[in-house]
Amino acid sequence: MAAHRSPVRRFAAALLTVSAAVLAACAPMHRAQQGPAVPADTYVTLQGDNAVADLAGGTTWQAGKGMTYVSVGPEGRLVMATASAENRVYAYNARTGQPVATIPVGESPKGVKIGPEGEYAVVANEESGTLSVIDLERMAVVKDIPVGKTPHNSIFSSSGSRLYVTLQGQSQVAVVDMDRMVKTGELPAGDSPHNIDIGPDGKRLYVANIGSQDLTVVDIAKRKVLARIPLSPPHYGVDVTPDGRYVFVTGIAGSVVNVIDAHSLERIKQIEVGQGPHGVRTGPGGRYVYVAVTGPGKVAVIDIETMQVAGAIDTGKRPFWVAIRGNP
């Protein structure tokens, strides 16, 4: 996509003005925290509270029913989250918690991703079999792209020109050309691919599959699976560290985070974090990994150097997904 000034920046002045009534609607979290400080621009969806939590700011923002995925823009000014039970996306000014828009999308929306240029966001609609493309200047859907059966989540290439979408109903990953906004092909995966990440060099996809309960490592250029690595019980979140050394994969039916060595393509450790880990994101600098643990209602913090839990943050009821600026 051609580079140009982000529409998020053009709206910054307007979005930073908020009424006292809106500020009052951002409830304090009253949380307990142990261990490392929470990085700025860290957000979590709270399914049990119908809300989005700003972990660093210590507030929760009212949202809709069935909150699932969340994403933060490259400039840290915009947060978007899916209300799967309402077929809508909620958008917020990240600095104030002010609602910016509520956007109707397809049926049963799941993964939402804001593109690296801040021009578009995309939403995978499971029941519709489509990808909704949201223009962030207009805050409206400008195209619905048919991608296949049961799309669940996606990941952009670093340039934003390509998007890779898991298709749970096809055991494949759809490839979307974002310049033309069309599906151009498919890549192999395991059974019922669920969540996905891309290596920092853009050469490999890491796809967590809920049917085969494994992680498929896909060579994008060769269009082939390089390895299938067993995992703990699904459903899964997956995140590659910024240096490309490790892949962290959760499993919501269990209590551990699987650690994969991205060089040997083997599972080297399982870290106990509590019942129901799902969302997972590495923080700035690549030292700590933040894991949404649904059962106890916390975000566990893993120290990558020691491969142990170094702390935890109480969040509210059923934290589901995590987004951190730079790792949305």
C-alpha positions in Angstrom: 0.0 0.0 0.0 1.3 3.5 -0.8 2.8 5.3 2.1 0.9 8.5 3.3 0.0 10.3 6.4 -2.1 8.1 8.7 -5.7 9.1 9.1 -5.4 8.3 12.8 -2.9 11.3 13.0 -5.3 13.6 11.2 -8.0 12.9 13.8 -5.7 13.1 16.8 -6.6 16.7 17.8 -10.3 15.9 17.6 -10.1 12.6 19.5 -8.1 14.1 22.4 -11.0 16.3 23.3 -13.4 14.4 25.6 -16.2 15.4 27.9 -16.2 14.9 31.7 -19.1 12.4 31.3 -17.0 10.2 29.0 -14.1 10.3 31.3 -16.3 9.2 34.2 -17.4 6.2 32.1 -13.8 4.9 32.2 -13.9 2.9 35.4 -10.7 2.3 37.5 -9.6 -1.3 37.6 -8.7 -1.6 41.3 -6.2 -4.2 40.3 -3.3 -5.9 42.1 0.0 -6.1 40.4 3.2 -8.1 41.1 6.4 -8.1 39.1 7.5 -6.0 36.1 5.7 -2.8 35.1 3.1 -3.0 32.4 4.2 -1.4 29.2 2.3 1.5 27.8 -0.3 0.8 25.3 -1.3 -2.7 26.5 -4.9 -3.7 26.1 -7.0 -6.7 27.1 -10.6 -7.8 26.2 -12.6 -8.8 29.2 -15.4 -11.2 28.2 -16.9 -11.5 31.6 -17.2 -7.7 32.0 -18.1 -6.8 28.4 -15.2 -4.4 28.4 -11.7 -3.5 27.2 -9.0 -2.9 29.8 -6.2 -0.4 29.5 -3.7 -2.2 31.7 -1.1 0.6 31.9 -3.7 3.2 32.5 -5.6 1.1 35.0 -9.0 1.7 33.5 -11.7 -0.4 31.8 -13.9 0.9 28.9 -17.4 -0.2 28.4 -17.9 -2.4 25.3 -20.4 -5.0 24.0 -21.4 -8.6 24.4 -19.0 -11.4 23.6 -15.8 -9.4 23.5 -13.1 -11.4 21.9 -10.1 -9.8 20.0 -8.4 -6.4 20.3 -5.8 -4.5 18.3 -3.9 -1.2 18.8 -2.8 1.1 16.0 0.9 1.7 15.1 0.8 5.2 16.6 -0.9 4.0 19.8 -3.9 6.3 19.4 -6.5 3.9 18.3 -7.8 0.7 19.9 -10.4 -1.6 18.2 -12.1 -4.7 19.7 -14.7 -7.2 18.4 -18.0 -7.9 20.0 -18.7 -11.3 18.5 -22.2 -11.6 19.9 -23.2 -8.2 18.4 -21.5 -8.4 15.0 -19.8 -5.1 15.7 -16.4 -3.6 16.3 -15.8 -1.0 19.0 -13.2 1.7 18.4 -11.7 3.9 21.1 -9.3 6.8 21.5 -6.5 5.0 23.3 -5.4 8.1 25.2 -8.7 8.8 26.8 -10.9 5.7 26.4 -13.4 7.8 24.5 -15.6 5.8 22.1 -14.8 6.8 18.5 -17.2 4.5 16.6 -19.2 1.3 16.7 -18.9 -0.4 13.3 -21.2 -3.1 12.0 -19.3 -6.0 10.3 -20.1 -9.5 9.2 -21.5 -12.4 11.2 -19.6 -13.7 14.2 -16.5 -11.4 13.9 -13.4 -12.7 15.6 -9.9 -11.4 14.9 -9.4 -7.7 14.3 -6.1 -6.2 13.1 -5.1 -2.6 12.5 -2.7 -2.5 9.6 0.9 -1.3 10.0 0.2 2.0 8.2 -2.8 2.8 10.2 -5.0 3.2 7.1 -7.2 0.1 7.3 -8.3 -2.4 9.9 -9.5 -5.9 9.0 -12.0 -8.2 10.7 -12.4 -12.0 10.2 -16.1 -12.9 10.1 -16.5 -16.6 10.8 -20.2 -17.2 9.8 -20.0 -14.9 6.8 -16.8 -16.3 5.4 -15.5 -12.8 4.7 -12.9 -10.3 5.7 -14.3 -6.8 6.5 -12.0 -4.0 5.5 -12.5 -0.9 7.6 -11.3 2.5 6.4 -10.0 4.2 9.5 -10.6 7.7 8.2 -14.3 7.0 7.5 -14.7 4.5 10.3 -16.7 2.3 8.0 -16.5 -1.0 6.1 -15.4 -0.3 2.6 -15.2 -3.9 1.3 -16.1 -7.4 2.4 -13.6 -9.9 0.8 -14.7 -13.5 0.5 -11.9 -15.6 1.9 -13.2 -19.1 2.6 -14.9 -21.2 5.3 -14.8 -19.9 8.9 -12.0 -17.3 8.9 -10.8 -16.7 12.4 -7.8 -14.4 12.6 -5.1 -12.8 10.5 -1.7 -11.3 10.4 -0.2 -8.6 8.2 3.1 -8.7 6.4 5.4 -6.0 7.7 4.6 -3.7 4.7 0.9 -4.3 5.1 0.6 -5.4 1.4 -0.2 -9.0 2.3 -2.6 -10.5 4.9 -2.7 -14.1 6.0 -6.1 -15.3 7.3 -6.7 -18.6 9.1 -9.6 -20.7 7.7 -10.8 -23.0 10.4 -13.3 -24.7 8.0 -10.7 -25.5 5.3 -7.4 -26.3 7.1 -5.7 -23.6 5.1 -4.5 -20.0 5.4 -5.9 -17.5 2.9 -3.6 -15.0 1.2 -5.1 -11.5 0.6 -3.5 -8.8 -1.6 -4.4 -5.7 0.4 -3.4 -3.3 -2.4 -6.1 -4.8 -4.6 -8.2 -6.1 -1.7 -8.6 -9.6 -3.2 -7.8 -13.1 -2.1 -5.0 -14.4 -4.3 -4.4 -17.9 -2.9 -4.0 -20.3 0.0 -1.2 -21.8 2.0 -1.3 -25.2 3.8 -1.9 -25.5 7.6 -3.1 -28.2 10.1 -6.6 -29.1 11.0 -8.8 -26.1 11.9 -6.2 -23.4 11.9 -7.1 -20.9 14.7 -4.5 -18.2 15.4 -1.4 -17.1 13.5 1.7 -15.1 13.7 4.6 -14.3 11.2 8.3 -14.4 11.8 10.2 -11.0 12.0 11.9 -11.7 8.6 8.5 -12.3 7.0 9.5 -15.8 5.7 7.5 -18.1 8.0 4.0 -18.4 9.3 3.3 -20.0 12.7 -0.2 -21.4 12.7 -1.9 -22.9 15.8 -4.4 -25.6 14.8 -7.3 -26.6 17.2 -8.2 -29.7 15.2 -4.8 -31.4 15.0 -3.6 -29.7 18.3 -0.3 -28.7 16.8 1.7 -25.7 15.5 2.4 -25.7 11.7 5.5 -23.8 10.6 4.9 -22.7 7.0 7.5 -21.5 4.5 5.7 -18.8 2.7 7.8 -18.7 -0.5 7.9 -22.4 -0.9 4.3 -22.8 0.1 5.1 -25.9 2.3 4.8 -27.0 5.9 8.3 -27.3 7.5 7.2 -28.8 10.8 4.2 -29.8 12.9 4.8 -29.4 16.6 2.5 -30.9 19.3 0.8 -28.5 21.7 -1.3 -28.6 24.8 -5.1 -28.7 24.5 -6.7 -25.8 22.5 -7.9 -23.1 21.8 -4.6 -21.3 21.1 -3.0 -17.9 21.0 0.4 -17.6 19.3 3.2 -15.0 19.4 6.8 -14.9 17.9 9.4 -13.0 19.9 10.8 -9.9 18.1 14.2 -11.6 17.6 12.5 -14.7 16.0 14.1 -17.1 18.6 11.0 -18.3 20.3 7.3 -18.9 19.6 4.9 -18.8 22.6 1.6 -20.8 22.2 -1.1 -20.8 24.8 -3.9 -23.4 25.3 -7.1 -22.3 26.9 -8.3 -25.8 27.9 -5.1 -26.3 29.9 -2.9 -24.3 32.2 0.5 -24.0 30.4 2.2 -21.9 27.8 4.1 -23.9 25.2 7.6 -22.6 24.3 8.9 -23.5 20.8 12.5 -23.0 19.7 12.1 -21.4 16.3 15.5 -22.7 15.1 15.2 -26.4 16.1 11.4 -26.3 15.6 10.9 -28.3 18.8 8.9 -27.6 22.0 11.5 -26.9 24.7 9.3 -26.0 27.7 5.8 -25.7 29.1 5.3 -22.9 31.7 2.5 -23.1 34.2 0.4 -19.9 34.3 -3.0 -20.9 35.7 -6.2 -22.2 34.1 -7.2 -21.0 30.7 -4.4 -19.1 29.0 -5.3 -17.6 25.6 -4.1 -14.2 24.4 -0.3 -13.8 24.3 1.9 -11.0 23.3 5.6 -10.2 23.7 6.2 -6.7 25.1 8.6 -3.9 23.9 12.2 -5.0 24.0 11.4 -8.7 23.9 12.1 -9.4 27.6 8.6 -10.2 28.9 5.6 -12.1 27.5 2.1 -11.2 28.6 -0.5 -13.9 28.8 -4.3 -13.5 29.3 -5.3 -16.2 31.8 -9.1 -16.5 31.7 -9.7 -18.6 34.8 -8.2 -16.5 37.6 -8.8 -13.2 35.7 -5.2 -12.1 35.3 -2.4 -11.4 32.9 0.7 -13.5 33.7 4.1 -12.1 32.9 6.8 -14.5 31.7 10.5 -13.5 31.9 12.0 -14.9 28.6 15.5 -14.9 30.2 14.5 -17.3 33.0 11.4 -18.9 31.3 9.5 -18.5 34.5 6.5 -16.4 35.6 7.8 -13.1 36.9 4.5 -11.5 37.9 0.8 -11.1 37.3 -1.8 -8.3 36.9 -5.4 -8.7 38.0 -7.6 -7.6 35.1 -11.3 -8.4 35.7 -13.5 -11.3 34.5 -12.2 -13.6 31.8 -9.4 -11.7 30.0 -9.3 -13.2 26.5 -6.9 -11.4 24.2 -3.9 -9.1 24.5 -2.7 -6.3 22.2 0.5 -4.2 22.7 1.6 -1.3 20.6 4.1 -2.7 18.0 2.6 -6.2 18.5 -1.1 -5.7 17.8 
